[in-house]
């Protein structure tokens, strides 16, 4: 049954039933949401209003792969903070490291370095292959600062990204290929400081000819890309594509930045190590801090030397690269513990095995219902799509969105104790996720499709 032939009347009825059941099961969350008058949008950050059920659940506690809301409902958590909690919620080594830093040693923000930072830099270098690292509080800031450095070192003004990429709220990334094939601002771009088509260029993922055409202008300082698109649904690189990107950037004197914030799920060194990539810069955030805010960017030896040799660049005071809380003792302690004791090489092996079981099971359920859907896996991260074959570009992926179907599935799953990432059908495995957790998702997912399809 094609997705567009699903009985939409039945879908609406089932969704309304599930939302009513959700409201009945979550009176305390509903009340907390209703009285949050002094929060913009009634939530700490406006994206928390992305709730398939009509209002968000409120957190009581979370540990490992489990989350419990203030109404006492427990979930198998495949969302995991949309990658921020890929180490699991409150992993013991991170809790111990942060507690020691705050309670025993003291000093949350000091503006002097700790030895933890150097150890983290060494470990990131081992994993990703780039020798020089610096820290931020988010991957968005890491991307922003990397962009500034690469504009400075090249003397070029533009940044090239892929259509429907995700690099946080970086202004230069909010550009897409329009229906006419021309670049335009992405729909919903809030309060853009300027015309993004003047700061950026855009090419479709998996389109080397389009990339070559845009780089030929000679004004692109850097290609900022995810090795696989993630936030628009997982779009995997076709054979030879990433090697082609590297060759084209070198040909045109353009730096290559791999944003590994989400593709870190590919393995302990992200897609860069898993696929033997050779970028000039790596940016990353979220998962490496075990839930504590942190971001980082790594530079090749040649780029680091070129930058430090520039006496005209203010890299110390007001040059636009840095933040008072960046590299703070707490985030460095958390990151050291996460990398050394939680998201280890061995942990990734187990996480990817569980993710493979998740992907295989979803494929079987889809096949059992003869649905033309697809499943994409990126290491410990899996996503099911309402189309087959899987999209090869961001624009094609965006076109397959089905908000009504997604809302039904997410609400149905939440009502039965399974939590997916609210922005798409992504399931992430942490070290504590079990095959039993996967089986529970499959049981509920199959029941949802059984009710919907009859």
C-alpha positions as CSV (number, residue, x, y, z in Angstrom):
1,X,0.0,0.0,0.0
2,X,1.6,3.3,-1.0
3,X,1.8,5.9,1.7
4,X,-0.4,8.3,-0.4
5,X,-3.2,5.6,-0.5
6,X,-3.4,5.3,3.3
7,X,-7.0,6.0,4.5
8,X,-6.6,9.6,5.7
9,X,-9.9,9.6,7.5
10,X,-8.9,6.6,9.4
11,X,-5.6,8.2,10.2
12,X,-7.3,11.3,11.6
13,X,-9.6,9.2,13.8
14,X,-6.8,7.1,15.2
15,X,-4.6,10.2,15.8
16,X,-7.5,12.0,17.6
17,X,-8.0,8.8,19.7
18,X,-4.3,8.6,20.6
19,X,-4.0,12.3,21.5
20,X,-7.1,12.0,23.8
21,X,-5.5,9.0,25.5
22,X,-2.2,11.0,25.8
23,X,-4.0,13.9,27.5
24,X,-5.7,11.5,29.9
25,X,-2.4,9.9,30.8
26,X,-0.6,13.2,31.3
27,X,-2.6,15.5,33.5
28,X,0.4,16.8,35.4
29,X,2.4,17.6,32.2
30,X,-0.7,19.3,30.8
31,X,-1.0,21.4,33.9
32,X,2.7,22.3,34.0
33,X,2.5,23.4,30.3
34,X,-0.7,25.5,31.0
35,X,0.9,27.5,33.8
36,X,4.2,28.2,32.2
37,X,3.0,31.8,31.4
38,X,6.4,33.4,31.7
39,X,8.2,31.1,29.2
40,X,8.2,32.2,25.6
41,X,6.0,29.6,23.9
42,X,5.5,28.0,27.4
43,X,8.7,26.0,27.0
44,X,12.4,26.6,27.8
45,X,13.2,26.6,24.1
46,X,10.6,27.0,21.4
47,X,11.5,23.8,19.6
48,X,10.1,21.9,22.5
49,X,6.7,22.7,21.1
50,X,7.3,20.1,18.5
51,X,5.1,17.5,20.1
52,X,3.0,15.0,18.1
53,X,0.6,14.8,21.0
54,X,-0.2,18.5,21.4
55,X,1.9,19.3,24.4
56,X,5.2,18.0,25.7
57,X,5.8,15.5,28.5
58,X,7.7,17.0,31.5
59,X,10.8,15.3,32.8
60,X,10.9,13.8,36.2
61,X,14.0,11.5,35.9
62,X,16.1,9.8,33.3
63,X,18.8,7.1,33.6
64,X,20.5,5.1,30.9
65,X,18.0,4.3,28.1
66,X,14.9,5.1,30.3
67,X,13.0,8.4,30.9
68,X,10.2,8.9,33.3
69,X,7.8,11.9,33.1
70,X,6.1,13.8,36.0
71,X,3.0,11.7,35.5
72,X,5.0,8.5,36.3
73,X,5.0,7.2,32.7
74,X,8.2,5.4,31.8
75,X,9.7,5.3,28.3
76,X,12.2,3.3,26.4
77,X,14.1,6.4,25.1
78,X,15.3,6.2,21.5
79,X,15.3,10.0,21.3
80,X,18.2,10.4,23.7
81,X,18.1,14.2,23.5
82,X,18.4,14.0,19.7
83,X,22.0,12.7,20.1
84,X,22.9,14.8,23.1
85,X,22.4,11.8,25.4
86,X,24.0,9.2,23.1
87,X,26.0,8.1,26.1
88,X,22.8,7.4,27.9
89,X,21.2,9.6,30.5
90,X,23.5,10.5,33.4
91,X,26.1,7.9,32.9
92,X,27.9,7.1,36.2
93,X,31.4,8.1,35.1
94,X,30.2,11.5,33.9
95,X,28.2,12.1,37.1
96,X,31.3,11.2,39.2
97,X,33.5,13.5,37.1
98,X,31.2,16.5,37.3
99,X,30.5,15.9,41.0
100,X,34.2,15.8,41.7
101,X,34.8,19.0,39.7
102,X,31.9,20.9,41.3
103,X,31.7,19.5,44.9
104,X,35.3,18.4,45.6
105,X,37.6,20.6,43.5
106,X,35.3,23.5,42.8
107,X,35.4,25.9,39.9
108,X,32.6,25.8,37.3
109,X,33.9,28.8,35.3
110,X,37.4,30.1,35.9
111,X,39.0,31.4,32.7
112,X,42.0,29.2,33.3
113,X,42.6,25.8,31.7
114,X,42.4,22.4,33.2
115,X,44.5,19.4,32.4
116,X,41.3,17.6,31.3
117,X,41.1,19.8,28.2
118,X,44.5,18.6,26.9
119,X,43.5,15.0,27.5
120,X,40.2,15.5,25.6
121,X,42.1,17.1,22.7
122,X,44.4,14.2,22.6
123,X,41.6,11.7,22.5
124,X,39.7,13.6,19.8
125,X,42.9,13.6,17.8
126,X,43.2,9.8,18.2
127,X,39.7,9.3,17.1
128,X,39.3,11.8,14.2
129,X,42.9,12.2,13.1
130,X,43.1,16.0,13.3
131,X,45.8,17.3,15.7
132,X,44.6,20.7,17.0
133,X,41.4,21.1,19.0
134,X,39.5,24.0,20.5
135,X,36.2,24.1,22.5
136,X,32.8,25.7,22.4
137,X,29.5,25.1,24.3
138,X,27.6,24.0,21.2
139,X,28.3,22.6,17.8
140,X,26.5,25.7,16.4
141,X,29.2,27.8,17.9
142,X,32.0,25.5,16.8
143,X,30.6,25.8,13.2
144,X,30.4,29.6,13.5
145,X,33.9,29.9,14.7
146,X,35.3,27.5,12.1
147,X,33.6,29.6,9.4
148,X,35.2,32.8,10.7
149,X,38.6,31.2,10.7
150,X,38.3,29.8,7.2
151,X,37.0,33.1,5.8
152,X,40.0,34.8,7.4
153,X,42.6,32.4,6.1
154,X,41.2,32.3,2.6
155,X,40.1,35.8,2.1
156,X,36.9,34.4,0.6
157,X,33.4,35.3,1.7
158,X,31.1,32.4,0.9
159,X,30.3,29.1,2.6
160,X,28.8,26.2,0.7
161,X,26.4,23.8,2.3
162,X,24.1,21.1,1.1
163,X,20.4,21.7,0.6
164,X,18.4,20.8,3.7
165,X,21.6,20.2,5.8
166,X,21.7,20.8,9.5
167,X,24.4,22.8,11.3
168,X,22.4,24.3,14.2
169,X,21.3,27.9,13.8
170,X,24.3,28.9,11.6
171,X,23.0,31.7,9.4
172,X,25.0,30.6,6.4
173,X,23.4,27.1,6.4
174,X,19.8,28.2,6.0
175,X,19.8,28.0,2.2
176,X,18.2,25.4,-0.1
177,X,17.9,24.6,-3.7
178,X,14.5,25.9,-4.8
179,X,12.0,24.2,-7.2
180,X,13.6,26.2,-10.1
181,X,17.0,24.9,-9.2
182,X,18.2,28.3,-7.9
183,X,19.3,29.0,-4.3
184,X,16.9,30.6,-1.9
185,X,16.5,31.1,1.8
186,X,15.1,28.0,3.6
187,X,11.4,28.4,4.5
188,X,10.9,29.5,8.1
189,X,14.3,31.3,8.3
190,X,13.6,33.6,11.3
191,X,15.0,37.2,11.1
192,X,17.8,36.5,8.8
193,X,20.5,39.2,9.2
194,X,21.0,39.4,5.4
195,X,20.3,37.6,2.2
196,X,21.7,34.1,2.6
197,X,22.2,33.8,-1.1
198,X,24.9,36.5,-0.8
199,X,26.8,34.7,2.0
200,X,26.3,31.1,0.9
201,X,26.2,28.7,-2.0
202,X,24.3,25.5,-2.0
203,X,24.5,22.1,-3.8
204,X,22.5,19.0,-3.4
205,X,24.0,16.1,-1.4
206,X,25.3,13.4,-3.7
207,X,25.5,15.9,-6.6
208,X,29.2,16.3,-7.6
209,X,28.3,18.2,-10.8
210,X,26.4,20.7,-8.9
211,X,29.2,21.1,-6.3
212,X,31.7,21.6,-9.1
213,X,29.5,24.3,-10.7
214,X,29.2,26.2,-7.4
215,X,32.9,25.9,-6.5
216,X,33.9,27.2,-9.9
217,X,32.9,30.7,-8.9
218,X,36.2,30.8,-6.8
219,X,34.6,32.6,-3.8
220,X,33.9,29.7,-1.5
221,X,36.0,29.6,1.7
222,X,34.7,26.3,2.9
223,X,32.3,23.5,2.2
224,X,30.5,22.8,5.5
225,X,28.8,19.4,5.4
226,X,27.6,16.4,7.2
227,X,29.2,13.2,5.8
228,X,25.6,12.0,5.7
229,X,22.5,14.2,6.0
230,X,20.7,13.5,9.2
231,X,18.2,16.2,10.3
232,X,16.0,15.9,7.2
233,X,16.1,12.2,7.6
234,X,19.2,10.1,7.0
235,X,20.5,10.5,3.5
236,X,23.6,8.3,3.0
237,X,26.4,9.2,0.6
238,X,26.6,7.3,-2.7
239,X,29.8,5.4,-3.6
240,X,32.5,7.8,-4.5
241,X,30.6,10.9,-3.5
242,X,32.6,11.9,-0.5
243,X,35.9,11.2,-2.2
244,X,34.7,13.4,-5.1
245,X,33.9,16.2,-2.6
246,X,37.4,16.1,-1.2
247,X,38.9,16.1,-4.7
248,X,36.8,19.1,-5.8
249,X,37.5,21.2,-2.7
250,X,41.2,20.7,-3.1
251,X,41.0,21.5,-6.8
252,X,39.3,24.8,-6.0
253,X,41.4,25.8,-3.0
254,X,38.4,25.4,-0.6
255,X,38.6,24.0,2.9
256,X,36.4,21.0,3.9
257,X,34.5,20.9,7.2
258,X,32.9,17.7,8.4
259,X,30.2,18.4,10.9
260,X,30.1,15.1,12.9
261,X,27.6,16.2,15.6
262,X,25.0,13.6,14.4
263,X,27.2,11.4,12.3
264,X,29.3,10.6,15.4
265,X,26.9,7.7,15.6
266,X,28.8,6.0,12.8
267,X,31.5,5.0,15.2
268,X,34.0,6.1,17.8
269,X,35.7,8.4,15.3
270,X,32.4,9.3,13.5
271,X,32.0,9.0,9.8
272,X,35.5,10.5,9.3
273,X,37.2,7.4,10.8
274,X,34.6,4.9,9.7
275,X,34.8,6.0,6.1
276,X,38.5,7.1,6.0
277,X,37.7,10.7,5.2
278,X,40.3,13.5,5.2
279,X,38.7,16.9,6.1
280,X,40.5,20.0,7.1
281,X,38.2,20.8,10.0
282,X,35.9,18.7,12.1
283,X,33.1,20.1,14.2
284,X,31.2,18.2,16.9
285,X,29.0,18.7,19.9
286,X,26.2,17.2,22.0
287,X,27.2,13.6,22.6
288,X,30.8,14.0,23.5
289,X,29.9,15.7,26.8
290,X,27.6,12.9,28.1
291,X,24.7,15.4,28.4
292,X,26.8,18.4,29.6
293,X,26.8,21.3,27.0
294,X,30.0,21.2,24.9
295,X,31.2,21.7,21.4
296,X,34.6,21.3,19.7
297,X,36.4,21.9,16.4
298,X,39.5,20.2,15.2
299,X,42.0,21.6,12.7
300,X,44.5,20.0,10.4
301,X,48.2,20.7,11.2
302,X,48.6,22.8,8.1
303,X,45.5,24.9,8.8
304,X,46.5,25.4,12.5
305,X,50.0,26.5,11.5
306,X,48.6,28.8,8.9
307,X,46.2,30.5,11.4
308,X,48.7,30.9,14.2
309,X,51.2,32.4,11.8
310,X,48.7,35.3,11.1
311,X,49.7,38.1,13.4
312,X,46.8,40.2,12.0
313,X,44.1,37.9,13.4
314,X,42.8,38.6,16.9
315,X,42.4,35.1,18.2
316,X,42.8,36.2,21.9
317,X,40.4,39.1,22.6
318,X,37.6,40.5,20.5
319,X,38.1,38.8,17.1
320,X,34.8,37.0,17.2
321,X,36.1,33.5,18.0
322,X,35.5,32.4,21.6
323,X,33.3,32.6,24.6
324,X,33.8,33.0,28.4
325,X,32.3,29.6,29.2
326,X,33.9,27.7,26.4
327,X,36.3,25.0,27.6
328,X,35.1,25.4,31.2
329,X,36.2,22.9,33.8
330,X,32.8,21.1,34.1
331,X,32.4,20.5,30.4
332,X,36.0,19.3,30.1
333,X,35.6,16.9,33.0
334,X,32.4,15.6,31.5
335,X,33.9,15.2,28.1
336,X,37.0,13.4,29.3
337,X,34.8,10.9,31.3
338,X,32.4,10.4,28.3
339,X,35.2,9.6,25.8
340,X,37.4,7.6,28.2
341,X,34.7,5.5,30.0
342,X,31.3,5.6,28.2
343,X,31.4,6.1,24.5
344,X,34.4,3.8,24.1
345,X,35.3,1.8,21.0
346,X,33.8,-1.3,22.6
347,X,30.6,0.6,23.5
348,X,30.1,1.6,19.9
349,X,30.4,-2.0,18.7
350,X,27.5,-3.0,21.0
351,X,25.4,0.1,20.1
352,X,25.8,-0.6,16.4
353,X,24.9,-4.3,16.8
354,X,21.6,-3.2,18.6
355,X,20.9,-0.6,15.9
356,X,21.3,-3.3,13.2
357,X,18.7,-5.4,15.0
358,X,16.4,-2.4,15.1
359,X,16.9,-1.7,11.4
360,X,16.4,-5.4,10.4
361,X,13.2,-5.6,12.5
362,X,11.7,-2.5,11.0
363,X,12.4,-3.6,7.5
364,X,10.6,-6.9,8.2
365,X,7.6,-5.2,9.6
366,X,7.4,-2.8,6.6
367,X,7.8,-5.8,4.2
368,X,5.0,-7.7,6.1
369,X,2.7,-4.8,5.4
370,X,3.9,-4.4,1.8
371,X,4.7,-0.8,2.4
372,X,7.0,1.1,0.0
373,X,9.0,2.6,2.9
374,X,12.7,2.3,3.6
375,X,15.1,2.2,6.5
376,X,18.5,4.0,6.7
377,X,21.2,3.1,9.3
378,X,24.1,5.3,10.3
379,X,26.0,3.2,12.9
380,X,24.0,3.5,16.1
381,X,21.3,5.6,14.5
382,X,18.4,4.3,12.5
383,X,15.5,6.0,10.7
384,X,12.5,4.8,8.8
385,X,11.2,6.8,5.8
386,X,7.8,6.9,4.2
387,X,9.3,6.3,0.7
388,X,11.3,3.8,-1.2
389,X,14.0,3.9,-2.5
390,X,15.5,6.1,0.2
391,X,16.1,9.7,-1.0
392,X,19.5,10.6,-2.3
393,X,19.3,14.4,-1.8
394,X,18.1,16.7,1.0
395,X,15.4,18.2,-1.3
396,X,14.0,14.8,-2.2
397,X,14.1,13.8,1.5
398,X,12.1,16.9,2.5
399,X,9.5,16.2,-0.2
400,X,8.7,12.8,1.5
401,X,7.6,14.4,4.8
402,X,4.2,13.2,6.1
403,X,3.4,15.2,9.2
404,X,0.0,13.5,9.8
405,X,1.4,10.0,9.6
406,X,4.4,10.9,11.7
407,X,2.3,12.4,14.4
408,X,0.1,9.3,14.6
409,X,3.1,7.0,14.9
410,X,4.9,9.1,17.5
411,X,1.8,9.5,19.7
412,X,0.9,5.8,19.4
413,X,4.4,4.9,20.5
414,X,4.5,7.4,23.3
415,X,1.2,6.1,24.7
416,X,2.8,2.7,24.9
417,X,6.1,3.7,26.4
418,X,8.4,4.3,23.4
419,X,9.9,7.7,22.7
420,X,11.4,8.7,19.3
421,X,13.0,11.9,18.3
422,X,10.1,14.3,17.7
423,X,11.5,15.9,14.5
424,X,11.7,12.7,12.5
425,X,11.5,8.9,12.9
426,X,15.0,8.6,14.3
427,X,16.0,5.9,16.9
428,X,19.4,6.2,18.5
429,X,21.0,3.5,20.6
430,X,23.1,4.3,23.7
431,X,25.3,1.8,25.6
432,X,22.4,0.8,27.8
433,X,19.9,0.1,25.0
434,X,19.0,-3.6,24.8
435,X,17.6,-5.9,22.2
436,X,14.6,-6.1,24.5
437,X,14.1,-2.4,24.1
438,X,14.2,-2.9,20.3
439,X,11.7,-5.7,20.5
440,X,9.3,-3.4,22.5
441,X,9.5,-0.8,19.7
442,X,8.8,-3.4,17.1
443,X,5.8,-4.8,18.9
444,X,4.2,-1.4,19.2
445,X,5.2,-0.2,15.7
446,X,3.7,-3.4,14.2
447,X,0.5,-2.9,16.3
448,X,0.2,0.8,15.0
449,X,0.5,-0.3,11.4
450,X,-2.0,-3.1,12.0
451,X,-4.6,-0.7,13.3
452,X,-3.9,1.9,10.6
453,X,-3.9,-0.5,7.6
454,X,-6.5,-2.9,8.8
